[in-house]
Amino acid sequence: MTERIKRFQEFVSTKSIYFPSAEIYFDNHAGFYEYGPIGNKIRLNIIDFWRKEIVQKNDFLEISGSMILPKSVFEASGHLKKFDDPIATCSKCKQVFKLDKLLSEITSQEIHENLTIEDYEKKIKENNITCPLCKNNLEKITRFNLMAPINIGATEGAVAYLRGETCQSIFIDFLRIYKTSRRTLPIGVCQHGKVYRNEISPRNGLLRCREFEQLECELFFNPKDIDSVDLSNILNNKIRFKLLKDTEEKEYSVKELIDQNIVCGKLLIYYLDILQKFLLDLGFSLENMRFRETSDEEKAFYSKQTFDLEILSNNTWIELFSFNYRTDYDLTSHSKGSKKDLSIVEDGNKFTPHVLEVASIGLDRLFYLILENNFKIKEINQEQRNILSLKPKISPYFVAVLPLVKKDGLLEKSQEIYEFLKKENLFEVFFDEKGSIGKRYARLDEIGCNYCITIDHQTIEDETVTLRDRDTFEQKRVSIKELKEKLFCFYNF
Amino acid sequence: MTERIKRFQEFVSTKSIYFPSAEIYFDNHAGFYEYGPIGNKIRLNIIDFWRKEIVQKNDFLEISGSMILPKSVFEASGHLKKFDDPIATCSKCKQVFKLDKLLSEITSQEIHENLTIEDYEKKIKENNITCPLCKNNLEKITRFNLMAPINIGATEGAVAYLRGETCQSIFIDFLRIYKTSRRTLPIGVCQHGKVYRNEISPRNGLLRCREFEQLECELFFNPKDIDSVDLSNILNNKIRFKLLKDTEEKEYSVKELIDQNIVCGKLLIYYLDILQKFLLDLGFSLENMRFRETSDEEKAFYSKQTFDLEILSNNTWIELFSFNYRTDYDLTSHSKGSKKDLSIVEDGNKFTPHVLEVASIGLDRLFYLILENNFKIKEINQEQRNILSLKPKISPYFVAVLPLVKKDGLLEKSQEIYEFLKKENLFEVFFDEKGSIGKRYARLDEIGCNYCITIDHQTIEDETVTLRDRDTFEQKRVSIKELKEKLFCFYNF
């Protein structure tokens, strides 16, 4: 682990950004986390930002459905058969291992999670794999379903499941939403909510939890319109890919993507461009992201084309979400399962809409990656200082108001400015009068506060304050009169 | 059912405000609901309003914890023993009934849910109660636990539960939050999230679901400071109660509450006042709400004083949340359960903080009650029209932009105004060009849009539009220049 990651984890723990659920108890409750007050503010800001940039700007619809759905839904969707991981159990210590992960680590090859049982058995034999804990044989090579059943009501038998992804209610609700929306395709339907996956070995903190949140976005469209979108304004925009045919990451302009037939429709390119912009605005750098084209072996069987959006974190590419052209698989499956016709009629034609899974983002993963990617260590006066360089709309506090000292009327003046800035709820304001001004700056830099306003004796004389920038440490004298407007500009930049 | 309620339910269904989960499937999945796009907008606005008015204005902390917690947490909290309902099963048709509900309905007496099994048996005998469906005997009089167990991981035995309320993680996380907050008591800790209760007979739509959301707020304080709050500014504020000693609802001033020793501490009065204001701001009228004092028989055993906040809906008082002085019960229980000392030291004194459950609001219930209370039928030109009189911060759209007709440049002008109003995300703006202007007004009134802006031929000539008020139908000519500021004023009023 690098020094930076070590300091990052220490920061996360000491500030209670997030921490293990029920940690005061002895139970093994791996894979469950709580967000503390500062972490939760950042979490809420990310959700808000997604809602504004993805849902509202694209005029998508947002719904909120149940986390628990009846068995028949997941029978139709295929989750009860196919939403599983390959596992093996140690014949002696009985520890259970996720096989793709175990094999990948030991063989240093990339081994996917959807090989056949025979393939895994072959690989175990070939590579002489034993239990990494006690070196005994692995047995019970099988697939383990990640869906968690739950009994409903007082009588036996009514089995439902905790959803493993937020998209299924979008599919089963689609026809109703469509009918009451007074719209024609394409229609985007989004959902934010919790999901549960009974992971074998949750690990890496927020990167693989059992309970987590998704920010989901599914686009329904008429397949004949897959190229009916005007890209002329964005032809020169560049999107960063790792294609199967390329040996490394490469940026392609929208024009190149069209000309070289890399993406299977202009509609898909349109959203790839939007997603990249969204991620840049969230605070990722272009060199730390890529749309990785997946092989046929790797991608879901119903997908016509899949790009995994990956973020570089601590020298490893981490999947943040899949961009999936799901075709008519979902509506057709639920049509069969429910025996309800889920096709629609537009312009006299009856058809089953196709689905583009624009993004099904793991919120907790996104949260972790934003923080980790923007956590910096800066040396100042031979002291190592943590800086969390969050964007204004994501940071827990955009601006803090700090009286230099509490006496001479500075505390009162500061409170006045604090109330004035807070009034219309334009951005989040923090007040801090405890400790030396240097320590306060350091604390605020560490949690990502973008600006500090310091009220000193000069403030009383000429109605000006100092405005300090978190990233450059630059301090400027600003009149109180201009303060709110200036900050509002910075906030919306 | 009244005509108004009938029309309300029809409105909810045809507009997909909310609807049963997995309704295209045949499974009995009672007690689960989905919010459609308009319903979800209102739901999100209510959450936002709570966050701003309760969490932020009171400087409370907000966390976000797991929905699934280990068994030991609920053993300590008492949920596995006491979070249950009395039930009886029909000896013939095997239907299960919630006993307090069944007995209350049949005997027309108020029968609470925490009597002993013997008491229920006695009442069944006395009143000759049989199965309301098939008239056979009731048997298996017992208590049914509402907590839903779930197996974690691939090995048997690790049992956890879906939480039945959002407060437990607040209690078990408290010490960590306290230590990293750099604050002293009192400290409010809030949480919004889903909970699950395995209800015997979910009913009344959103009023009793199995899966629902809570808006939770717990205040930790030093019991010696229960009267250390200055109420001098609110002495004349009146709060509406239904006390045990009174035969009907009655308003008491804060001064009367103190003088007559009605509430067991000034700190409690302070928050009762805040809560009443919050509910009024959400759109309830004072005559439709009351803090009902609960009897010893009715209230939770750990509570020193409980007021149930109830809302009048369709001539029935519905509990929205409990205001509970929980004393040190929760921290003491988890201290024992976890064997960790959860007391703190302030001013040299070691003590276990007391907890005031300020409000643990069922969001879905709140949602339903706001809509139902504000759903009105207005007769216009001998036509019955639905109006949803939501407050600006709650309504799905605050303002709609409507071109009178699409030709003569009115569509373009309207789009320009729409983009201009949307720009800084000050409030939600809707655009609608489909159908006659009268029908558009009617549709927008029905979903609660506060204002309509109509762009007509005069707009092109003199840069003015008409601004129409949803509740009064009044239309005024306003210049485009003043429009945004005026609307922003109305929005924040």
Interface residues (C-beta under 8 A of the other chain):
Chain A: T14 K15 S16 F19 S21 A22 E23 I24 Y25 F26 D27 N28 H29 A30 G31 F32 Y33 E34 Y35 G36 P37 N40 K41 R43 L44 R51 K52 L61 E62 I63 S64 G65 S66 M67 I68 L69 P70 K71 S72 V73 I87 T89 K94 V96 F144 A148 I150 N151 I152 G153 A154 T155 A158 A160 L162 S169 I172 D173 L175 R176 I177 T180 S181 R182 G193 K194 Y196 N198 E199 I200 R210 E211 H334 G337 S338 K340 L342 E424 N425 K434 N492
Chain B: T14 K15 S16 F19 S21 A22 E23 I24 Y25 F26 D27 N28 H29 G31 F32 Y33 E34 Y35 G36 P37 N40 K41 R43 L44 R51 K52 L61 E62 I63 S64 G65 S66 M67 I68 L69 P70 K71 S72 V73 I87 K94 V96 F144 A148 I150 N151 I152 G153 A154 T155 A158 A160 L162 S169 I172 D173 L175 R176 I177 T180 S181 R182 K194 Y196 N198 E199 I200 R210 E211 H334 G337 S338 K340 L342 E424 N425 K434 N492
